[in-house]
Amino acid sequence: MKTKRSLLLIFTLCAALSLTACNGKQPANTEKPQDTQTESSAASSDDSSSELDDLYQQENQLFADHKDVWDKVFGMMNKSTADPSGNYADYLAGTVESNKDSFTEDELKILNDDIETIREIEEKITAIEKKNAASDSNSQKNNSDDVSPFKDFSAKDFDGNSVDESLFSKNAVTVVNFWFTGCKPCVAELSKLNELNDAIKASGGEVVGINTETFDGNETAIKEAADILKSQGAKYRNLSVDSTSDAGKYASNIMAFPTTILVDRNGNIVGDPMLGGIDNQENYDALMKQIQSVIDADSANK
């Protein structure tokens, strides 16, 4: 994950996400024991995150301490020829240099002093990110034999019928949609998901919902979810999974809802997750294109 970012980029991204997804919702109780190695890795990750948060806070404090002059800089960023994907301090310095006639001598001194401090902070951030990247690379190597969370699948539909990994093997593609009852964007797309399910049936596709509030057969949550599905005319299968299962753990790590993934007949996740509702026509068209790609690949492999 790229952690460097300007305040303007953060605000823009958050504004966009707020229109399409519910973020940070973790409705399921997923507390479970961890082995020593996992706890050690988690502790190390937490330490790194804490260090990064502290460093970003130091940068933010500089911007807050000299808000008026930095607001002028942020307003000029689109006029700068500096590359925002490069060194952050250089980007800020380039913006100031390109517009130096707009600042007083005192303002320029404040900005240049702050930029040098930011440069030192960015060096520390880069060092932590490189360390984290190396750790992530080792982790990926150690986990190279990990299987898909749907390889050994077990669930029950809302009528109490058992479902296993044959769900996927019978389909050229399975569209798995993760949602929860209190998520308005999730509910808003239910009828469109039903439409999608009808559209892909003839090609060997199926839409399946996993409501994260119905983990472990929570009867109250299942009833509430079933009522909402009915009110939206959504008749495709929805499942309750065990929170400690691989699929449950996968769902518990999702940070934005709704999230939709594609699974091939071998139980492998194909492509990247789609965030946001498919009641947005652009998202719907993009998902249909991905679905057709999986179906075509499945047909070619027969």
Helices and strands as residue ranges (DSSP letters): H 7-20, E 22-23, H 36-65, H 67-76, G 77-79, H 88-98, G 100-102, H 105-142, E 154-157, E 162-164, H 166-169, E 173-179, H 184-188, H 190-200, G 201-203, E 205-211, G 212-217, H 219-231, E 237-241, H 246-252, E 256-257, E 259-264, E 269-275, H 281-300
